Amino acid sequence: MKILHMHSGSTMLRILTAGWCAVLIMGLTPLAAQEDAVPEKDTRPVKNTFESIWLMDQQTVMVPVKGSFEMDFQQRFGTWNNGYDDFYGIFAPSNIRIGLDYVPVDRLMVGIGFTKDNLLWDMWGKYALLRQGRSGGSPVSLTYYVNAAADTREQDRTPFDEFTDRWSFFHQVMIARKLSNDFSVQVAGNLSWFNFKAPDPGEGGMSEGRNKNAHFSASAMARYKISSTFAITAGYDMAITDHRFFNPEDNLSLGIEMVTSSHAFQVFVGNYKSLVPQYNHTFNTNSFGDNEILIGFNITRLWNF
């Protein structure tokens, strides 16, 4: 009986040991499975950091999908400091630009436009170097934009001596981040370049180039969605280069945006009137603080082929 009792105890010990091992294995298995099931980061680009390639007076980091074709219509009325006499600038002389844009390959957009003031033809390109990931990848979107414009007025209406004097250029590096489903911000560094150097009298009757060709500036803007189709917008453009013979005014703009799947309509107030960026950043004389403010709007129509 003693031997049987010892044998039964040994059997019971083995059973308990096996049971505890099974419980331990079952307990650890979900932990191991949970570690193996950690979701991968989603590096696909976020959607709709901005709804349009334009936000008031500035380009955005957005490049539509390959094969997209777009038409832009932009208008800036006169300043409203004359009040009711020209119905707050609406009946004053305005500036208009019509543009056509296309995305021939992924991440690259090119366009051409014609502007009323100075009869400017501009050609531009924009390439998305980085695109913000949804939950991984790049934390920001990074886009490079370049614009080349030619003044095509008759010779007797310009101070140009050479054909190359008619050309101007604009380079911009944009960094943007979609901070939430509703809020996006963008900052940019800008370089404007004019081939033409207008002579101005300096000290002692000397003649010097008015702008030394180059002008540096910075831009910032933000967009906040109130609903899926309506947003409020704000932007600020600041001159950096200190020029001797002229001092471009900074630009402050505030507006609203209404969108559909293929349209964007923006209406806003600001003090930029030109529709070619290098002219705005270098030669703007309208001051927001002096009530030299104007109403502007952008309309874009996008087709996907």
C-alpha positions in Angstrom: 0.0 0.0 0.0 2.9 2.4 0.8 4.4 1.7 -2.6 1.1 2.3 -4.4 0.6 5.5 -2.5 4.1 6.7 -3.6 3.3 5.8 -7.2 0.0 7.6 -7.1 1.7 10.7 -5.7 4.3 10.7 -8.4 1.6 10.4 -11.1 -0.3 13.2 -9.6 2.8 15.4 -9.5 3.4 14.7 -13.2 -0.2 15.6 -14.0 0.0 18.9 -12.1 3.3 19.7 -13.7 2.0 19.0 -17.2 -1.1 21.1 -16.4 0.9 24.1 -15.2 3.1 23.9 -18.3 0.0 23.8 -20.5 -1.4 26.9 -18.7 1.9 28.7 -19.0 2.2 27.9 -22.7 -1.4 29.0 -23.3 -0.7 32.2 -21.4 2.4 33.1 -23.3 1.1 32.2 -26.7 -1.3 35.3 -27.0 1.6 37.5 -25.9 3.8 36.2 -28.6 1.0 36.4 -31.2 0.3 40.0 -30.1 3.9 40.9 -30.6 3.9 39.3 -34.0 0.7 41.2 -34.9 2.0 44.7 -34.4 0.6 46.6 -37.4 3.0 48.0 -40.0 3.2 51.8 -40.4 1.1 53.2 -43.3 3.5 55.1 -45.5 0.9 56.0 -48.1 0.5 59.8 -48.7 -2.1 61.6 -46.7 -5.1 62.8 -48.6 -5.9 66.4 -49.2 -3.3 68.3 -47.2 -4.9 71.1 -49.3 -7.8 70.8 -51.7 -6.2 72.8 -54.5 -2.9 73.6 -56.0 -3.6 77.2 -55.1 -4.3 78.8 -51.7 -5.1 82.5 -52.3 -1.9 84.0 -53.7 0.4 81.0 -53.2 0.9 77.6 -54.7 0.5 74.6 -52.3 2.5 71.4 -52.0 -0.3 69.5 -53.7 0.3 67.7 -57.1 -2.8 65.9 -58.4 -2.7 62.3 -59.7 -1.0 61.5 -63.0 -3.2 62.4 -66.0 -5.0 65.3 -64.2 -5.8 68.4 -66.3 -6.8 71.7 -64.6 -8.0 75.1 -65.7 -7.5 78.1 -63.4 -9.3 81.5 -63.4 -7.9 84.1 -61.0 -9.0 87.7 -60.5 -7.9 90.6 -58.2 -10.0 93.7 -58.1 -8.8 97.2 -57.3 -8.0 98.3 -53.7 -11.1 99.3 -51.7 -9.6 102.6 -50.2 -11.8 104.6 -52.5 -14.9 103.2 -50.9 -18.2 103.5 -52.6 -16.9 105.5 -55.5 -15.7 102.3 -57.2 -17.8 100.0 -55.1 -14.9 99.0 -52.8 -12.6 98.1 -55.7 -15.0 95.9 -57.6 -15.4 98.5 -60.4 -11.8 99.6 -60.3 -9.3 98.2 -62.8 -8.7 94.6 -62.0 -6.0 92.0 -62.9 -6.9 88.6 -64.4 -5.0 85.4 -65.1 -6.1 82.3 -67.0 -4.1 79.1 -66.6 -3.9 75.6 -67.9 -2.1 72.8 -66.0 -1.3 69.1 -66.5 0.3 66.2 -64.6 2.3 64.2 -67.2 4.0 61.9 -64.7 3.6 61.0 -61.0 4.5 63.9 -58.7 5.2 66.4 -61.5 2.8 69.2 -62.6 3.4 71.8 -65.3 1.4 74.8 -66.4 1.1 77.9 -68.5 -0.8 81.1 -67.9 -1.6 84.6 -69.3 -2.0 87.7 -67.1 -3.6 91.0 -68.0 -1.1 93.3 -66.3 2.1 93.6 -68.3 0.7 90.9 -70.7 2.7 88.3 -68.8 3.0 84.8 -70.1 4.3 82.5 -67.4 5.3 78.8 -67.5 5.8 76.8 -64.4 6.6 73.4 -63.0 6.1 71.8 -59.6 7.6 68.5 -58.2 6.6 66.7 -55.0 9.9 65.6 -53.5 8.4 64.2 -50.3 4.8 63.3 -49.4 3.7 63.1 -45.8 2.8 59.5 -44.8 -0.4 58.6 -43.0 1.2 56.9 -40.0 4.8 56.4 -41.1 7.3 57.6 -43.7 7.9 61.3 -44.2 6.4 63.5 -41.5 6.0 66.4 -43.9 5.4 67.1 -47.6 8.2 68.9 -49.5 7.6 70.4 -53.0 9.7 72.5 -55.3 8.1 75.1 -57.5 9.6 77.2 -60.3 8.1 79.9 -62.5 9.4 81.7 -65.6 7.5 84.8 -66.9 8.0 87.0 -70.0 6.6 90.6 -70.3 5.2 90.7 -73.9 4.1 94.3 -74.1 5.1 96.4 -77.1 8.6 97.7 -77.0 7.6 101.4 -76.7 5.7 100.5 -73.5 8.6 99.0 -71.7 12.2 100.1 -70.7 13.7 96.9 -72.1 16.8 97.0 -74.4 17.2 93.3 -74.9 14.8 90.5 -75.2 16.3 88.7 -72.2 15.4 91.8 -70.1 11.7 90.7 -70.4 12.2 87.5 -68.4 11.8 87.0 -64.6 11.9 83.8 -62.5 10.6 82.5 -59.2 11.9 79.6 -57.1 10.1 78.3 -54.1 10.6 75.4 -51.6 7.4 74.5 -49.8 7.1 72.4 -46.6 3.6 71.4 -45.4 2.1 69.2 -42.8 -1.5 68.0 -42.3 -1.7 68.3 -38.5 -5.2 66.8 -38.3 -8.1 65.9 -40.6 -9.1 69.6 -40.5 -6.0 71.6 -40.1 -3.0 72.0 -42.5 -0.1 74.5 -42.5 2.6 75.4 -45.0 5.8 77.5 -44.9 8.0 78.4 -47.9 11.3 80.1 -48.8 11.2 82.1 -52.0 13.7 83.6 -54.5 12.6 86.1 -57.2 14.9 87.0 -60.0 14.6 89.7 -62.7 16.9 89.9 -65.7 16.2 93.6 -66.1 17.9 96.1 -63.8 16.2 99.5 -63.9 18.6 102.4 -63.3 17.9 104.8 -60.5 19.9 107.8 -59.4 22.1 107.0 -56.4 24.1 109.3 -54.2 26.3 111.8 -56.1 24.2 111.3 -59.2 25.4 107.7 -59.7 23.1 105.2 -61.4 22.6 101.8 -59.7 20.5 98.7 -60.3 17.1 99.0 -58.6 16.8 95.5 -57.2 20.2 93.9 -57.9 18.2 91.2 -59.7 17.5 89.0 -56.7 14.9 89.2 -54.0 14.3 86.8 -51.1 11.1 86.4 -49.2 9.2 83.9 -46.9 5.6 82.7 -46.9 3.3 81.0 -44.4 -0.3 79.9 -44.7 -2.9 77.7 -43.0 -6.2 76.1 -43.8 -8.9 74.9 -41.3 -11.9 72.9 -42.5 -15.2 73.8 -41.0 -17.0 71.0 -42.9 -16.1 68.6 -45.8 -16.7 71.4 -48.3 -16.0 74.7 -46.5 -12.7 76.0 -44.9 -11.2 79.2 -43.7 -7.8 80.3 -44.9 -5.0 82.7 -43.9 -1.6 83.6 -45.3 1.3 85.9 -44.8 4.2 86.8 -47.1 7.2 88.7 -45.8 10.0 90.4 -47.7 13.6 89.5 -46.5 15.9 91.3 -48.9 16.6 95.0 -47.9 16.5 97.1 -51.1 17.8 100.6 -51.3 15.4 102.1 -53.8 12.2 100.4 -53.1 10.6 98.4 -50.2 8.0 95.8 -51.1 5.1 95.6 -48.7 4.3 92.4 -46.9 1.1 90.6 -47.8 -1.7 89.5 -45.4 -4.6 87.5 -46.7 -7.7 86.1 -45.1 -10.4 84.1 -46.9 -12.8 81.2 -47.3 -12.7 78.1 -49.6 -15.5 76.0 -51.0 -14.8 72.8 -52.7 -16.3 69.8 -54.6 -14.5 66.7 -55.9 -13.4 68.7 -59.1 -13.8 72.4 -58.2 -12.3 74.8 -55.8 -13.6 78.3 -55.2 -11.7 80.7 -53.0 -12.6 84.3 -52.1 -10.4 86.4 -49.9 -9.0 89.8 -49.0 -5.3 90.8 -49.2 -2.9 93.3 -50.6 -1.2 91.4 -53.4 -2.6 92.3 -56.8 -0.2 90.7 -59.3 -0.9 87.1 -60.3 2.7 86.1 -61.1 4.6 85.4 -57.8 7.9 87.2 -58.5 6.0 90.5 -59.2 4.0 90.2 -56.0 7.0 89.4 -53.8 9.3 92.1 -55.3 7.1 95.0 -56.4 4.0 95.0 -54.2 3.3 98.6 -53.0 -0.2 98.0 -51.4 -0.2 98.2 -47.6 -2.7 96.3 -45.6 -2.3 98.8 -42.7 -3.1 101.8 -45.1 -6.3 100.1 -46.2 -4.9 99.3 -49.6 -6.7 96.0 -49.5 -8.4 94.3 -52.4 -10.8 91.4 -53.0 -9.6 88.4 -54.9 -10.9 85.0 -56.0 -9.6 81.8 -57.5 -11.6 79.2 -59.4 -10.1 75.9 -60.4 -11.6 73.0 -62.4 -9.9 69.6 -62.4 -10.4 66.7 -64.8 -8.9 63.2 -64.4 -8.2 61.2 -67.6 
